[in-house]
Amino acid sequence: MNNSVIEVTDVSKSFGGVVANRNISLTVPDGEITGLIGPNGSGKTTLFNSIVGYHPIDQGSIKFEGQEISDLNVQQIARLGLLRTFQQTRIYGKMDCVKNMLISVPHRKAKWSDMFTDYSAEDLEKAEHLLDFVGLYSKRKLLSGDLSFGQQKLLEFAMALMNEPKVLLLDEPTAGINPTLINGLIDRLLRANADFGITLLVIEHNMRVIMNLARHMYCLAHGELLASGAPEEIQNDQRVIDAYLGAH
C-alpha cells in the first residue's frame, strides 16, 4: 500500500453538546482515490471541515504528509497543498470564468497582496487549459453566475486544480449535476488523479459514482466509523445497508 498522505487518528468533534464525530480514524493513501460515504447527518462534512482547518477538533490527531495540521488554519493548510471543494459552490458570480481561475492562483503563494498583482501569460494559459480540461473553454468569457449549477461545480473543480493541490477533498461533486454530465465528471476526476497525480478524498451520495472512483471506502454513521474496505465489500456490508435504510 502507498504511504498515507492524510492520517486521521481518534478524532472527535462536538457542537454544543451534539457529537458530530467520535473517535474517527482513517488514512488516505498517496496517489489514490478514497471514498467517504454515509447517510445524511453521519458527520462526513464535519470531518472534511476538521481536516482542512475550518474548526478545531476536540481531540485526536490529523496529519498531512506526516505533519500535525490540527492546529493550523485553512490558509496554512491550503499552502501545504490540501484543498477542498464544497457541496454549494464557492465562485465569484460577477466575474467571468477566466478571472475566477486567475484569482485562485495565490492560495499556494505567499501573501494576500499577491491577489492584486498582474497575472502572467503563463497563468492565463494555464487557466484556459484547465477550463478546457473541465469542458468550459467555450464558456470562459461568461460570468460564472450565468453558468448552470453543474457548470459552476466544474468551474470550482478547475479553480482548485489551478492551485496544483497535492490532495483535493471533494464534497459531493456530482450533487445537483445533470445526470448526462456525471460520466464526464467521473472521467475528469479519474484523469486529475492519474494525469495530474492528485490524491482525492471524495464524499459522495451517488453509489454508482463512488464505486467507479474509489479503490477504498469508509462509511460513517451517527458520527462514528461504521465500516471500511474495498467498494464491493462496503456495498455488501449489512451494517452499511442498514445505515442507509435507517435501521438501527
C-alpha positions in Angstrom: 0.0 0.0 0.0 1.2 3.5 -0.7 2.2 5.9 2.0 -0.6 7.7 3.7 -0.8 11.4 2.8 -3.6 12.1 5.4 -3.8 10.3 8.7 -6.8 10.9 10.9 -6.4 9.3 14.4 -9.2 9.2 17.1 -10.7 12.5 16.0 -13.7 13.8 17.9 -15.7 17.0 17.4 -18.9 18.2 19.2 -21.0 21.3 18.6 -22.9 22.5 21.7 -23.1 19.0 23.2 -24.0 17.3 19.9 -21.3 14.8 18.9 -20.6 15.2 15.2 -17.6 12.9 15.1 -16.5 10.4 17.7 -13.1 8.7 17.7 -12.7 8.5 13.9 -9.6 7.1 12.4 -8.9 6.8 8.7 -6.0 7.1 6.2 -5.8 8.4 2.7 -3.1 6.7 0.6 -0.9 8.9 -1.5 -1.9 9.0 -5.2 -5.2 7.1 -4.8 -8.9 8.0 -4.7 -10.6 7.3 -1.3 -14.3 7.4 -0.8 -16.3 8.7 2.3 -19.9 7.7 2.4 -22.8 7.7 4.9 -26.3 8.8 5.4 -27.2 12.5 6.0 -26.1 13.7 9.4 -23.4 11.0 9.7 -20.6 13.5 10.2 -18.9 13.4 6.8 -18.7 17.2 6.2 -17.7 17.9 9.8 -14.7 15.6 9.2 -13.8 17.3 6.0 -14.0 20.7 7.8 -11.7 19.4 10.5 -9.2 18.1 8.0 -8.9 21.4 6.2 -8.8 23.6 9.3 -12.3 25.1 9.4 -12.8 24.4 13.1 -10.5 23.0 15.8 -11.0 19.3 16.8 -11.8 18.4 20.4 -9.4 15.5 20.5 -7.2 13.3 18.3 -4.7 14.0 15.6 -4.8 15.0 11.9 -1.5 14.6 9.9 -0.8 15.7 6.4 2.4 14.2 4.9 3.5 13.3 8.5 3.0 16.8 9.8 0.4 17.6 12.5 -2.1 20.1 11.0 -4.9 20.1 13.5 -3.6 23.3 15.0 -3.3 25.1 11.6 -5.8 27.4 9.9 -7.4 27.0 6.4 -4.8 29.2 4.6 -1.8 27.5 6.2 -3.2 24.1 5.3 -4.0 25.2 1.7 -0.4 26.3 1.3 0.7 22.8 2.2 -1.3 21.6 -0.8 -4.5 20.4 0.8 -7.7 21.9 -0.6 -11.4 21.2 -0.6 -14.5 22.0 -2.8 -18.0 22.4 -1.4 -21.5 21.0 -1.8 -22.6 24.5 -2.6 -20.1 26.2 -5.0 -17.8 29.0 -3.9 -17.3 31.0 -7.0 -17.4 34.7 -7.9 -20.6 35.1 -9.8 -19.9 38.6 -11.1 -16.6 37.6 -12.7 -16.1 35.6 -15.8 -14.6 32.1 -15.7 -11.1 33.2 -16.6 -11.0 35.8 -13.8 -12.3 33.2 -11.3 -9.4 31.0 -12.3 -6.8 33.7 -12.0 -8.0 34.8 -8.6 -7.4 31.2 -7.5 -3.7 31.4 -8.2 -2.4 32.8 -4.9 -3.6 30.2 -2.4 -0.3 28.4 -2.7 1.7 31.6 -2.9 3.0 33.7 -0.1 0.9 36.8 0.6 -2.7 38.1 0.4 -1.3 41.1 -1.6 -0.3 38.7 -4.4 -4.0 38.7 -5.3 -3.7 42.2 -6.7 -0.6 41.7 -8.8 -0.8 41.3 -12.6 -1.2 37.8 -13.8 1.4 36.3 -16.2 0.7 35.0 -19.7 1.7 31.6 -18.2 -1.1 31.9 -15.6 -3.6 32.8 -18.3 -2.6 29.9 -20.5 -2.8 27.5 -17.5 -6.3 28.9 -16.7 -7.6 28.4 -20.2 -6.0 24.9 -20.4 -7.8 23.8 -17.2 -11.1 25.3 -18.3 -10.7 23.2 -21.5 -9.9 20.2 -19.3 -13.2 20.5 -17.5 -15.2 21.3 -20.7 -15.7 25.0 -20.0 -13.4 26.6 -22.6 -16.3 27.8 -24.8 -17.8 29.5 -21.7 -14.6 31.1 -20.4 -15.8 34.7 -21.0 -19.2 34.2 -19.5 -20.0 35.5 -16.0 -19.7 32.5 -13.7 -23.1 33.4 -12.2 -24.7 32.7 -15.5 -23.5 29.1 -15.7 -25.7 26.2 -14.7 -25.1 24.7 -11.3 -23.3 21.8 -12.8 -21.0 24.0 -14.8 -20.3 26.1 -11.7 -19.2 22.9 -10.0 -16.9 22.2 -12.9 -15.5 25.7 -12.6 -14.9 25.3 -8.9 -13.1 22.0 -9.7 -10.9 23.8 -12.2 -10.2 26.6 -9.7 -9.0 24.0 -7.3 -6.7 22.5 -9.9 -5.3 25.9 -10.6 -3.7 25.7 -7.2 -1.9 22.5 -8.1 -3.1 20.7 -4.9 -1.4 17.6 -3.7 -4.7 16.4 -2.2 -8.2 17.5 -3.1 -11.2 16.9 -0.8 -14.4 16.9 -2.8 -17.8 17.2 -1.0 -20.5 15.6 -3.2 -19.0 16.6 -6.6 -21.9 15.2 -8.5 -24.8 16.6 -6.4 -27.1 18.8 -8.4 -25.4 17.9 -11.7 -27.4 16.9 -14.7 -27.1 13.1 -14.9 -25.8 13.4 -18.5 -22.8 15.3 -17.2 -21.9 12.9 -14.4 -19.9 10.4 -16.6 -17.8 13.3 -17.9 -17.1 14.5 -14.4 -16.1 10.9 -13.2 -13.7 10.8 -16.2 -12.2 14.1 -15.3 -11.7 13.2 -11.6 -10.0 9.9 -12.7 -7.8 11.9 -15.1 -6.9 14.5 -12.4 -5.8 11.6 -10.2 -4.0 9.7 -13.0 -2.6 12.5 -15.1 -2.0 15.2 -12.6 -1.1 12.9 -9.7 -3.7 14.5 -7.3 -4.8 12.3 -4.4 -8.6 12.6 -3.9 -10.8 12.1 -0.9 -14.4 12.1 -2.0 -17.8 12.4 -0.2 -20.4 11.1 -2.5 -24.1 10.0 -2.1 -24.3 8.5 -5.6 -23.1 5.0 -5.0 -22.6 4.3 -8.8 -20.2 7.3 -8.9 -18.2 6.4 -5.8 -18.0 2.7 -6.9 -16.5 3.9 -10.2 -14.0 6.2 -8.5 -12.7 4.8 -5.2 -10.3 1.9 -4.5 -11.0 2.1 -0.8 -14.1 3.5 1.1 -15.0 4.5 4.6 -18.6 4.6 5.8 -19.7 6.9 8.7 -23.0 6.6 10.6 -24.1 8.6 13.7 -20.7 10.3 13.8 -18.8 7.1 14.1 -16.8 5.0 11.6 -19.1 2.1 10.7 -17.1 0.2 8.1 -14.1 0.4 5.7 -12.9 -1.7 2.8 -12.9 -2.1 -1.0 -16.1 -0.7 -2.7 -17.6 -4.2 -3.3 -17.1 -5.1 0.4 -18.7 -1.9 1.5 -21.6 -2.3 -0.9 -22.4 -5.7 0.5 -21.8 -4.9 4.2 -25.1 -5.4 6.1 -24.2 -2.7 8.6 -23.9 -0.2 5.7 -27.1 -1.3 4.1 -28.9 -0.9 7.4 -27.5 2.5 8.0 -28.7 3.7 4.6 -32.1 2.1 5.1 -32.5 3.7 8.5 -32.2 0.6 10.6 -30.5 0.7 14.0 
